[in-house]
Amino acid sequence: MARILILGAGFGGLELSTKLSEALGDEAEVTLIDKGEGFVFGYSKLDLMFNGKGVEEVRLPYAEFVMPGVRLLRETVTAIDPAAKRVTTDAGVHEADYLVIALGADYDFAATPGLAEVDSEFYSVAGAEKLAKVIPDFSSGRALIGVCGAPFKCPPAPSECALLLDDELRRRGVREDCEITFVIPFGSPVPPSPETSAALKGEFEQRGIELITGRRIASVDPARRVAVLDDDAELPFDLFLGVPKHRAPEVVIESGITEDGYVPVDPATLATKVPGVYAVGDVATAGVPKAGVFAEGAAKIVAQRLLAEIADGAAPERHLGQGTCYIEFGEGRIGSVDIDFLSGPERTGHFNAPSAEQMALKEKFGADRRARWFGR
Ligand SMILES: Cc1cc2nc3c(=O)[nH]c(=O)nc-3n(C[C@H](O)[C@H](O)[C@H](O)COP(=O)(O)OP(=O)(O)OC[C@H]3O[C@@H](n4cnc5c(N)ncnc54)[C@H](O)[C@@H]3O)c2cc1C
């Protein structure tokens, strides 16, 4: 029986182990390892901050992930030996015939001096929970939504944060006493989709949100409550909503398999340079944005490749880097962008304007995955 070890039960790891279970059931030994208590959709962080949701409402407990042939272990990976396909955790050592790294992207606070001290980011569950308590007290001065480096997860998310914050301040009747400034290192909010960027810019203009493009937060001075941009310009703030610089988790970097902070893979197959070792999702450099929908798409391709090798599965397809990202436009409106990065010669991003249909599709996106992975 082939032993398949999958590190990380996020979008990529959950979909890969589900696919393998569907195809092989008890005929393979699939071990899925995650240190967390449960899975949380990335966008749920905005629900924690702006929709009054609690973590227990948005977390899907791993205890409810029950798939034939899959063992989900709640352990922390402490060392990875890619060549030997041997993984050490806080509970022991695991060996495998195939290893899939799906540990996501981690945050590099040290890359932005002052960021850890200001302790005000919304990209982790703990950070979003903390800000959910701080935002209600913000009623005057400048809110600064600042991205500290690219690439970062879900490129539209900071734009969504700016629009949802604007909603919240209007709801409380304090919008006129507040400024909202949004700093992003890209030339536009969603670079592969000029239409999506134009729609978001239109919203920012209409709502008086200041957009600073092509700049990132280089450092933060918590004592002076000032953010310094990479052109040395200073922006004072009263509320900071930060997106930290990302990189692969330390344990992946220490394994020696990364380059420039991420695991390089063949974009078509997700294979790393080590035979039998794959990397999917945010941890990899696969030529696609860092978003759950792409992690899931990559996992489907790796499942096909593993099945072709160990169980006479059909010839595997090429990873096409396609997926839809839903975007909160505020006031309960939801639009989306259909991304296609690898199927043709050009990267494309087709915009779907906010509508009731898009809202229903986003609802279905979450509901389908809750049902598929957690039987809820
Ligand atoms: C605010 C926000 C909004 C977002 N909105 C969307 C959206 O609308 N649509 C979308 O597609 N994406 C969205 N995303 C992005 C999405 O959440 C990520 O891109 C996605 O989760 C990546 O999937 P992954 O499988 O690569 O990694 P993850 O889902 O991050 O999973 C990695 C797993 O590895 C585990 N792990 C890490 N280190 C260790 C270790 N040492 N030992 C054991 N386990 C470990 C973690 O606990 C985690 O469960 C959003 C992200 C944010 C922050």
The ligand as an SDF file (V2000), in Angstrom:
LIG
                    3D

 53 58  0  0  0  0  0  0  0  0999 V2000
   -8.5150   37.9720    4.7920 C   0  0  0  0  0  0  0  0  0  0  0  0
   -8.4080   36.8280    3.8270 C   0  0  0  0  0  0  0  0  0  0  0  0
   -9.4210   36.5880    2.9080 C   0  0  0  0  0  0  0  0  0  0  0  0
   -9.3150   35.5360    1.9880 C   0  0  0  0  0  0  0  0  0  0  0  0
  -10.3340   35.3080    1.0980 N   0  0  0  0  0  0  0  0  0  0  0  0
  -10.2340   34.2790    0.2140 C   0  0  0  0  0  0  0  0  0  0  0  0
  -11.2930   34.0170   -0.7140 C   0  0  0  0  0  0  0  0  0  0  0  0
  -12.3370   34.6930   -0.7090 O   0  0  0  0  0  0  0  0  0  0  0  0
  -11.1170   33.0050   -1.6000 N   0  0  0  0  0  0  0  0  0  0  0  0
   -9.9810   32.2310   -1.6200 C   0  0  0  0  0  0  0  0  0  0  0  0
   -9.8760   31.3260   -2.4480 O   0  0  0  0  0  0  0  0  0  0  0  0
   -8.9530   32.4820   -0.7580 N   0  0  0  0  0  0  0  0  0  0  0  0
   -9.0630   33.4710    0.1520 C   0  0  0  0  0  0  0  0  0  0  0  0
   -8.0320   33.7160    1.0330 N   0  0  0  0  0  0  0  0  0  0  0  0
   -6.7710   32.9790    0.8980 C   0  0  0  0  0  0  0  0  0  0  0  0
   -6.8440   31.5770    1.4390 C   0  0  0  0  0  0  0  0  0  0  0  0
   -7.2630   31.5500    2.7830 O   0  0  0  0  0  0  0  0  0  0  0  0
   -5.4650   30.9130    1.3330 C   0  0  0  0  0  0  0  0  0  0  0  0
   -4.8610   31.2360    0.1150 O   0  0  0  0  0  0  0  0  0  0  0  0
   -5.6360   29.3980    1.4350 C   0  0  0  0  0  0  0  0  0  0  0  0
   -6.0560   29.0630    2.7280 O   0  0  0  0  0  0  0  0  0  0  0  0
   -4.3570   28.6590    1.0520 C   0  0  0  0  0  0  0  0  0  0  0  0
   -4.5640   27.2830    1.1420 O   0  0  0  0  0  0  0  0  0  0  0  0
   -3.3490   26.3070    1.5090 P   0  0  0  0  0  0  0  0  0  0  0  0
   -3.9320   24.9390    1.5260 O   0  0  0  0  0  0  0  0  0  0  0  0
   -2.1950   26.5850    0.6520 O   0  0  0  0  0  0  0  0  0  0  0  0
   -2.9040   26.7410    2.9680 O   0  0  0  0  0  0  0  0  0  0  0  0
   -3.7550   26.9850    4.3130 P   0  0  0  0  0  0  0  0  0  0  0  0
   -5.2340   26.9460    4.0330 O   0  0  0  0  0  0  0  0  0  0  0  0
   -3.1670   28.1880    4.9000 O   0  0  0  0  0  0  0  0  0  0  0  0
   -3.4140   25.6960    5.1580 O   0  0  0  0  0  0  0  0  0  0  0  0
   -2.1480   25.4470    5.6700 C   0  0  0  0  0  0  0  0  0  0  0  0
   -2.3140   24.5740    6.9040 C   0  0  0  0  0  0  0  0  0  0  0  0
   -1.0140   24.1820    7.3640 O   0  0  0  0  0  0  0  0  0  0  0  0
   -1.0310   24.1500    8.7720 C   0  0  0  0  0  0  0  0  0  0  0  0
    0.3440   24.2990    9.2590 N   0  0  0  0  0  0  0  0  0  0  0  0
    1.2160   25.3070    9.0330 C   0  0  0  0  0  0  0  0  0  0  0  0
    2.3950   25.0540    9.6270 N   0  0  0  0  0  0  0  0  0  0  0  0
    2.2770   23.8520   10.2510 C   0  0  0  0  0  0  0  0  0  0  0  0
    3.1560   23.0310   11.0020 C   0  0  0  0  0  0  0  0  0  0  0  0
    4.4200   23.4040   11.2800 N   0  0  0  0  0  0  0  0  0  0  0  0
    2.6870   21.8490   11.4800 N   0  0  0  0  0  0  0  0  0  0  0  0
    1.4150   21.4350   11.2100 C   0  0  0  0  0  0  0  0  0  0  0  0
    0.5470   22.1730   10.5000 N   0  0  0  0  0  0  0  0  0  0  0  0
    0.9590   23.3570   10.0210 C   0  0  0  0  0  0  0  0  0  0  0  0
   -1.9200   25.3220    9.1760 C   0  0  0  0  0  0  0  0  0  0  0  0
   -2.4580   25.1120   10.4680 O   0  0  0  0  0  0  0  0  0  0  0  0
   -2.9800   25.3070    8.0680 C   0  0  0  0  0  0  0  0  0  0  0  0
   -4.1510   24.6200    8.4510 O   0  0  0  0  0  0  0  0  0  0  0  0
   -8.1450   34.7370    1.9890 C   0  0  0  0  0  0  0  0  0  0  0  0
   -7.1290   34.9620    2.9150 C   0  0  0  0  0  0  0  0  0  0  0  0
   -7.2610   35.9910    3.8340 C   0  0  0  0  0  0  0  0  0  0  0  0
   -6.1520   36.1960    4.8450 C   0  0  0  0  0  0  0  0  0  0  0  0
  1  2  1  0
  2  3  1  0
  2 52  2  0
  3  4  2  0
  4  5  1  0
  4 50  1  0
  5  6  2  0
  6  7  1  0
  6 13  1  0
  7  8  2  0
  7  9  1  0
  9 10  1  0
 10 11  2  0
 10 12  1  0
 12 13  2  0
 13 14  1  0
 14 15  1  0
 14 50  1  0
 15 16  1  0
 16 17  1  0
 16 18  1  0
 18 19  1  0
 18 20  1  0
 20 21  1  0
 20 22  1  0
 22 23  1  0
 23 24  1  0
 24 25  2  0
 24 26  1  0
 24 27  1  0
 27 28  1  0
 28 29  2  0
 28 30  1  0
 28 31  1  0
 31 32  1  0
 32 33  1  0
 33 34  1  0
 33 48  1  0
 34 35  1  0
 35 36  1  0
 35 46  1  0
 36 37  1  0
 36 45  1  0
 37 38  2  0
 38 39  1  0
 39 40  1  0
 39 45  2  0
 40 41  1  0
 40 42  2  0
 42 43  1  0
 43 44  2  0
 44 45  1  0
 46 47  1  0
 46 48  1  0
 48 49  1  0
 50 51  2  0
 51 52  1  0
 52 53  1  0
M  END
$$$$
